Amino acid sequence: MKYKCLIFDHDDTTVNSTATIHYPSFAEYMKKFHPEIQYSLEDYVRYNFHPGVMAFFSEICGLNDEELKTEELYWYEYARNHCADAFPGIKEIMERQKAEGGIIAVVSHSYADNILKDYRHNNLPEPDMIFGWEQPLDERKPSPVPVYKLMEKYGLEKKDILMIDDLKPGLDMAKAAGIDFAAACWCFDIPENEKHMRENADFVFKSVGEFRDFLLND
């Protein structure tokens, strides 16, 4: 195998979830509680890329601390009652990694129970470790702490690990940890996001098939 451990982001990397779950939840919440706040799906993705989800809600949308808690609960319940479909080809990549004795981890800004729900919905191999939104704030992506914990538990070196993500926090986490990073640019076509990835990521893939071929080329 090319890497002993593949760290997958979840949303828009493994499953097509922002367009089908996270953005509809956001739009529905804002329509109910802040009808004056309106952003397109593309803007939502753009701001999640940078400055990131928390800054988007607090600094751009202007939600206060209490509203942030309310929105988070609304989003959690919405996601709990909806499933996202995996991108074609992801399952086969994960199955091959596991069959060869490799490790699959998830580092995401979704909750672990919702991640597992999507994995079961798509019959994906269960991850060896999940680091989701329930982690302490200072250990969430882009913190490199999840990488260090994986290295300690499985005796991995930095060269053994590849992070796959569609957003800047995943890139920042990989850079901080000193591991390779692959940009998953197969969900949305937002030029400035892709430009940043091409300038900073180790690898950029426009399709799951390209990523699969990269892993097969040992």
C-alpha positions as CSV (number, residue, x, y, z in Angstrom):
1,M,0.0,0.0,0.0
2,K,1.2,3.5,-0.6
3,Y,0.4,4.8,2.9
4,K,-0.2,2.7,6.0
5,C,-2.8,5.2,7.2
6,L,-5.4,7.2,5.2
7,I,-7.0,10.0,7.1
8,F,-10.3,11.0,5.4
9,D,-12.2,14.1,5.9
10,H,-15.9,13.3,5.8
11,D,-18.1,16.0,4.3
12,D,-17.6,16.5,0.6
13,T,-14.6,14.2,0.6
14,T,-16.2,10.8,1.5
15,V,-19.8,11.8,1.2
16,N,-21.7,14.5,-0.7
17,S,-23.2,16.1,2.3
18,T,-22.9,19.9,2.2
19,A,-25.3,20.3,-0.6
20,T,-27.7,17.7,0.8
21,I,-27.5,18.2,4.5
22,H,-25.3,21.0,5.9
23,Y,-26.3,23.8,3.6
24,P,-30.0,23.0,3.7
25,S,-29.8,22.9,7.5
26,F,-28.1,26.3,7.5
27,A,-30.6,27.8,5.1
28,E,-33.6,26.4,7.1
29,Y,-32.2,27.7,10.4
30,M,-31.5,31.2,9.0
31,K,-34.9,31.4,7.4
32,K,-36.5,30.7,10.8
33,F,-34.4,32.8,13.0
34,H,-32.4,35.2,10.8
35,P,-34.2,35.7,7.5
36,E,-32.0,38.7,6.8
37,I,-29.0,36.4,6.5
38,Q,-28.9,34.7,3.1
39,Y,-25.9,33.0,1.5
40,S,-25.7,30.8,-1.6
41,L,-24.4,27.2,-1.4
42,E,-21.2,28.4,-3.2
43,D,-20.7,31.2,-0.6
44,Y,-21.3,28.7,2.2
45,V,-18.6,26.4,0.8
46,R,-16.3,29.3,0.1
47,Y,-16.5,30.6,3.7
48,N,-16.2,27.1,5.2
49,F,-12.9,26.9,3.2
50,H,-11.7,30.2,4.7
51,P,-12.0,31.6,7.3
52,G,-13.7,28.4,8.5
53,V,-17.0,27.3,9.9
54,M,-16.8,29.0,13.3
55,A,-15.6,32.3,11.9
56,F,-18.3,32.2,9.3
57,F,-21.0,31.8,11.8
58,S,-19.7,34.2,14.4
59,E,-17.9,36.9,12.4
60,I,-19.7,36.9,9.0
61,C,-23.2,35.8,10.0
62,G,-22.9,37.6,13.3
63,L,-24.3,34.9,15.6
64,N,-23.6,35.4,19.3
65,D,-22.5,32.6,21.7
66,E,-26.1,31.6,22.6
67,E,-27.1,31.6,18.9
68,L,-24.1,29.5,18.0
69,K,-25.2,26.8,20.5
70,T,-28.8,26.9,19.1
71,E,-27.6,26.6,15.5
72,E,-25.2,23.8,16.4
73,L,-28.1,21.8,18.0
74,Y,-30.3,22.5,15.0
75,W,-27.6,21.3,12.6
76,Y,-26.9,18.2,14.7
77,E,-30.5,17.1,14.7
78,Y,-30.9,17.8,11.0
79,A,-27.8,15.7,10.2
80,R,-28.9,13.0,12.6
81,N,-32.1,12.6,10.5
82,H,-30.5,12.6,7.1
83,C,-27.9,10.4,5.4
84,A,-25.4,11.4,2.7
85,D,-24.3,9.2,-0.2
86,A,-20.7,8.3,-0.6
87,F,-18.9,9.4,-3.8
88,P,-18.6,6.5,-6.3
89,G,-15.3,4.8,-5.9
90,I,-14.7,5.8,-2.3
91,K,-15.9,2.5,-0.9
92,E,-13.5,0.5,-3.1
93,I,-10.5,2.6,-2.0
94,M,-11.4,2.1,1.6
95,E,-12.0,-1.7,1.1
96,R,-8.6,-2.1,-0.6
97,Q,-6.8,-0.1,2.2
98,K,-8.4,-2.4,4.9
99,A,-7.8,-5.6,2.9
100,E,-4.1,-4.8,2.7
101,G,-3.9,-4.2,6.4
102,G,-4.0,-0.5,6.3
103,I,-5.6,2.0,8.7
104,I,-8.6,4.3,8.0
105,A,-9.2,7.3,10.2
106,V,-11.6,10.2,10.0
107,V,-10.9,13.7,11.1
108,S,-14.0,15.9,10.5
109,H,-16.1,18.8,11.7
110,S,-19.1,16.5,11.8
111,Y,-20.1,14.5,14.9
112,A,-18.7,10.9,15.1
113,D,-22.2,9.4,15.5
114,N,-23.4,11.1,12.3
115,I,-20.2,10.0,10.5
116,L,-20.8,6.4,11.5
117,K,-24.4,6.7,10.4
118,D,-23.2,7.7,6.9
119,Y,-20.6,4.9,6.8
120,R,-23.2,2.3,7.6
121,H,-25.7,3.8,5.1
122,N,-23.0,3.4,2.4
123,N,-21.6,0.1,3.7
124,L,-18.2,1.6,4.1
125,P,-15.6,-0.1,6.2
126,E,-15.8,1.1,9.8
127,P,-13.0,3.6,10.6
128,D,-10.3,2.6,13.0
129,M,-10.5,6.0,14.7
130,I,-12.8,9.0,14.4
131,F,-12.0,12.5,15.6
132,G,-15.2,14.6,15.2
133,W,-16.8,17.8,16.3
134,E,-17.2,16.4,19.8
135,Q,-13.4,16.6,20.4
136,P,-12.1,19.4,22.7
137,L,-11.9,22.7,20.8
138,D,-8.1,22.8,20.8
139,E,-8.0,19.2,19.4
140,R,-10.3,19.7,16.5
141,K,-9.0,20.2,13.0
142,P,-6.9,22.2,12.1
143,S,-5.1,21.0,15.3
144,P,-2.5,18.3,14.5
145,V,-3.4,16.4,17.7
146,P,-5.5,13.7,15.9
147,V,-2.4,12.9,13.8
148,Y,-0.2,12.6,16.9
149,K,-2.7,10.3,18.6
150,L,-2.8,8.1,15.5
151,M,0.9,7.9,15.3
152,E,1.2,7.0,19.0
153,K,-1.6,4.3,18.9
154,Y,-0.4,2.6,15.7
155,G,3.3,3.2,15.8
156,L,3.2,5.3,12.6
157,E,5.8,7.7,11.2
158,K,4.8,10.9,9.4
159,K,5.7,9.3,6.0
160,D,3.1,6.6,6.7
161,I,0.1,9.0,6.7
162,L,-1.9,10.8,4.0
163,M,-4.7,13.3,4.8
164,I,-7.5,13.7,2.3
165,D,-9.7,16.8,2.6
166,D,-11.5,19.3,0.5
167,L,-11.0,22.3,2.8
168,K,-8.2,24.5,4.2
169,P,-8.5,23.3,7.8
170,G,-7.5,19.8,6.7
171,L,-4.6,21.2,4.7
172,D,-3.5,23.3,7.7
173,M,-3.7,20.3,10.0
174,A,-1.5,18.2,7.6
175,K,1.1,21.0,7.3
176,A,1.2,21.4,11.1
177,A,1.7,17.6,11.6
178,G,4.2,17.3,8.8
179,I,2.3,14.7,6.8
180,D,1.3,14.5,3.1
181,F,-1.9,16.1,2.0
182,A,-4.2,15.3,-0.9
183,A,-6.8,17.9,-1.9
184,A,-10.2,16.3,-2.7
185,C,-11.5,18.7,-5.4
186,W,-14.2,16.5,-6.7
187,C,-17.3,17.9,-5.1
188,F,-17.4,21.7,-5.8
189,D,-15.8,23.8,-8.5
190,I,-14.8,27.0,-6.7
191,P,-11.8,28.4,-8.5
192,E,-10.2,30.3,-5.5
193,N,-10.4,27.2,-3.3
194,E,-8.8,25.0,-5.9
195,K,-6.1,27.7,-6.6
196,H,-5.2,27.7,-2.9
197,M,-5.0,23.9,-2.9
198,R,-2.8,23.8,-6.1
199,E,-0.4,26.3,-4.5
200,N,-0.2,24.5,-1.2
201,A,-1.2,20.9,-1.3
202,D,1.2,18.0,-2.0
203,F,-1.4,16.4,-4.4
204,V,-4.7,17.7,-6.0
205,F,-7.3,15.3,-7.4
206,K,-10.3,16.4,-9.5
207,S,-12.0,13.0,-9.3
208,V,-12.1,10.0,-7.0
209,G,-10.7,8.0,-9.9
210,E,-7.6,10.1,-10.1
211,F,-7.1,9.6,-6.3
212,R,-7.6,5.8,-6.7
213,D,-5.0,5.6,-9.5
214,F,-2.5,7.6,-7.4
215,L,-2.9,5.1,-4.6
216,L,-2.6,2.1,-6.9
217,N,0.7,3.5,-8.4
218,D,3.0,2.2,-5.7
